[in-house]
């Protein structure tokens, strides 16, 4: 089997020659892996990732929520780009007037963006202050007929790859999916504390914000599919509605307000025959069955360190209902375990799923920079035996 055949078989619960695998990690760790294999300190990840995967024995180079770190495409955006210290990225939150600020961890040469402490709707008090279609109006800034590789403030223009670099190959899935994080956009617009309090003390305001965000996300999804749905293979959506111990809010509210929006986005996407994956960190046991029933094909991240999300429990609950993307703990096991511990975890997973499909195995999120190289390699060494 080639890589795509193996992954598609796993998603459809068909026999595989071995469990498909993916890698994802912070750039510092990735460069440590490249150095281990003799790539040199200055090698560019985007130019050498396939050779790195080959050396490691992994199939896919994934992002935080889909299998296409380098093969994810977004529409052209004409919204005025933010200037430093504000960050721009393929998330396009800046196009919704949500500002993100650069932060750095110098020890690991790691730059990342955090959301500004002054959300655009933080000071409103009534649903009447939420202008109708104030987000839908932002669609005019996007050219849904012109797509390019997802931009990254760490990449220079000359490093960006094109659609032709990925089409018709046996390894990279061409991915789309952006500005569809319904709950998180509500939080970024209102402020998470404010938005969660609105559910308790100002429900009409919460409903209005959700209404506007939901309408925008559905329209954006529709435009994105009309412009690029015939070229893409995978649609990814993320929305971190859960924490380590469970939902951030009552699951009844999720079912009432958010699930209908997700269902519409999934329905639109399925008309284009794309694989649909949904990402959520934490303990999702209250709502994952709802998302499975709604039609998702793949669930990411499988955070096994969260309460009641141990891999045996996940298999027992969902092992024959949804394909998983992730599964190897990045909080404790990978950074602090020994290679034998990682190999034992992989053996456990192999014994559970066998060759029946249902899992794309790899780190549960981007592996941390402190993770020993030998621990990452242990995943693929055990799978490859």
N, C-alpha and C positions, 0 to 999 in steps of 0.2 A: 504494500500500500504506500502511496505517496502521502505527504503530510495532510493535504486537504481531504483526501479520501478517508484518512484515519480520523480526522476531526469530525467530518460530517457523519461518519458511521457512529462515532461516539454520541453525537448530538441526537441521532435517530435511534439509539439503542440497538445498533446492529453490531455483529462481531467485529472486533479489531485485532490486528496482529499483535499489538501491544497498546497499553494505555497511552493516549497522546499527551504530550507535555508542553508546557510553556515556561518561559522565564520572564520575570519582571523585577527590576531592582533600581535603587537610586544610582545615578550616573557614577558616583564615586566607587560603588561596589562593582559596577559593570566594567569600569576601567581597571579595577584590580583583577578582574577575571581576564581581561584582555592582556594585561601585563603577565599574568600567570601563563598564558598560552603564547607569549612572545610577540604580541602585537606592537609593543612599544608604548611609551607614555603619551605620545601625541596623536595616536590613531583616532580617527573620528568614528564614533559609534554608528552613526547613520550610514557610513560607507562600509563598515565591517561587521555589521550585526549578524549577517547570514553565516559568515565564516566562523564567528564566535559561537553561534548556535550549533553549528556542525561539530566544532571542537568539544562543546559541552555535551552534545547528544540530546539537545532539546529541539522541539518542533517550531514553536512560535515565540515571537518577542512581543509580549503583551503590554498594555498600558494598565492603568488602575482599574479599567472597566471594560476593555475589549481586547481582542487578540491582535490589534494592528497599531502598535506604537508608531510605526513609520508609514503605515498604509491607511491612515485615517484622513479623510478629506472633508473640507468645510467650504461653504460658499464665500465668495469675495464680499468683503464688508467695506463700505465707504464711510462708515461712521468715523468721525475724527478720532484718530488714535491718541491714546493718553501718552503723556510724556512722563519721564522719570520725575519723582519717585513712584509714580503709578505704573502698574504693570499691564501689558496687553498679552493676550494669549488666545489660543483657539477656542477657549470657553466663551468668548464674546460677551462676558458679563458687563464689560465696560460699555457695550452698545446699549445696555439697559440702564445706563447711568449708575451702575454698581461699580465702585472703584475698588481696586486691589492695590496693595502696597508691597514693595519688595522687602524681603527679609533675607538674611544670609547666615549660614553656618560656615564660617571661614575654615574651620578644621577640616571640613569635608568638601570644600569648594562648592557648596550647595546653595543655590539661590532659589527662593520660592516666593509665592505670593499669598498674602493674607488679606482678608476683606476689611475695608475701611471701617472705622468705628462710627461713621456718620451715615447710616443707610438713608437713601433718598426719601423714604416714607416714614422715617422714625418719629417725626413730630406730629403726624396727623392724629386726630381724635375721633373722627366720624367717617362712616362709609361714604358720606356725601362728598368728602374731599378726594375720593379716588376717581379720577377722570376716566370716563368710559373710553376704552380702546387706547389708553395711553401707551400700552406696550405694543399692540398690534400696529400702531403707527410707525414703530421702529422697523417693520419689515421692509420699508422702502429703502433702507440703507444696505440691503443685501441683494447681491446678484446671484440668483439661484440657478443661473445657467453657466456660471464660471466657478469652477472648483479648483482648489489646490491643497497640497498636503498641509495638515494642521500646522499653523505657525507656532513657534516657540521662541520665547525671548532669548534662549540660549543658542539658537541656530542663526546663522547668517543666511542671507538670501541664496547665496551660491550653494548652500548645503541642502536646500529644499529639493525633494524628489518630486517627480511628476507622476501622473496617472499611468503613463506609458511604462514607468519603471515597475509597475505592479500587475498590470492587466495580464490575464492569461498565464499566470505562473502557478506552480503547484504548491506554493508555500504561503504567500501572504493573502489574507482576506482583505478585500477593499471595504473599509468601514466608514459609515457616516453616523450621525447622531449628535446633535449639539443643541443647547438651549432647550432642554426638555426636562430639567430638574425641577419639577413643579413645587415641591415642598421647600427645597433649598432656595429657589428664586424668591419665594414668599419671604423666607427668613432674611435673605440678603437685602430685599427691598425694605422690609419693616424692622429688621433686627430680630434675631432669634428669640430673645427674651420677650420682646414686645409681642411678637406673633403668637408665641405659645400662650402668653397671658390673654391675648385677644380671644382665644378659644373659650376661656373661662369667664372673662368680664366684658368682652366687646365682640360677641360672636358675629354681629352684622358686619363689622369691619373686616373680620377674618374672612367671612364669606365673600365680600366684595374683592378683596385682594386675591383670593383663590380663583374667583371668577375671571378676573382680568389675566392672571398668570396662566390659567388653564386655557383660555381662548388663544392667548399668544402661542403657547407651546403646541397646541393642536394645529394652528395655522402655520407655524414655522415648520413643523413636521411635514405637513401637506406640501408646502412649497419645496422643501428639501427633497422629498421623494419625487415630486414632479420634475425637478431639475437633474437629479442624479440617481434616482432609484433604479433606473435600468442599467447602471454601471456598477452599482454597489452590490455587495454580497452579504453584508452584516450591518445591522442597525443596533446601536448600543444606547442604553439609557441608564442614568444613575440618579439616585435620590436617597440620601442617608437619613432615613426616618427612624433609625434604631440606634441604640447604644449597646454597651457591653452587657447590660442586664435586661434589655427589652426595649419596647417602643418608647420614643420620646413623648408620645401623646397617646390618648386612648385609641386603640385599634378601631373602635366604632366610628371615630372621626375619619380615620383613614379610609374605611369602607364607604362612608357617606360622601366625602369631599374629593378624595384623591383617586380612588380606584376607577370611577367613571372616566376620568381624564386619561389615565393610563390605558384603559380599555380602548378608547378611541384611537390613541396613538398606535397601539398594537394592531388594531383592526386596519388602520391606514397602511401600516408597514407590511402586514401580511399580504395585502393586495399586490405587492411588488415581489413577493416570494423571497423576502430576505430573512436570514436568521436573526432572531430578536433576543438580545441579552439584557438582563437587568442587574444592576449593581446596587447592593446595600450592605454596609458594614453592620457588625453587631449581631444581636439575637433577633432574628426575623421570624421566629416560629409563629407569632400571632398573625402574620400577614403573608408569608410566602405561599401557603396554600391558595390564597386569593389570587396571587400573581400567576401561579401555575395554571389555575382555572382560566385566567384572563388570556393565556396563550403564549407566555414567554417560553423560549426554547432553552435558554442557558441562564443559570444563576451564578453571579459572582458577588462576594469574594469567598464565601465559606469561611468565616472567621471562627476557627475552631477554639480560640481562646475565650470567646464570649460564653456567657452562661447557657448551658444546655445545647451548645453547638459543637460538642465533641464529635469527631468524625463518625464514630459508631452511631451516635444519635441521629446525625444528619442522614446517614445511609438508611437507618431504620425508617425514618420518616419520609424521605424523599428520593431514596436511591433508585427507584424505578419510575419516578414521575418527572424528573427534571435533570438535565445535564449540568454538572457543576464545573466551574472554572476557578481553580484555586485549590485550597485544602491543606496546604502545608503552613503551619503557624509561623508568622514573622515576628511575633511579639516575644516569645520565649524560646521556642524550639530552635529556630534557625540561628538566632544570634548567640544563644547561650548553651545549646546542646552540643553534643559530640557527633561526628559523622555516623557512628553506629546508631545513635538515637534517631537521626534522620532516616537512615536506612530501615530501621525497625518500623518507623511510621509509614514509610513507603510500602513495606511488605504488608502491613496491616491493610492499607488501602487496596493494594493489589489483590489481597485475599477476599476483601469485601466485594469489589466490583468485577474482579476477574477480567475476562476479555469480552464482556457483554456490552460495553459502551456505558455511557452515563457520566463520564468524568474526563475533564482536561486538567491534568495535574500540574501544579506549580505553586509558588509562593502565594499565600492568601492575599497579599497586597505587594506593593513594591518592597523588596527586601531591603532592610536597613543597612547603612554604610558599615556598621560595626560587624556585620555578619561575616564569619570566616569563609574564605573562598572554598575551602574543602567541604564545608557544610552545604553550600549550593551544589557543588559537583556531586555530592553523595546522592542527591535526588535522582539524577540522571544515570549515575552509575548503577543504582539498584534497579531502575526501570529497564536499563539496557542489558541486564544479565540474560 
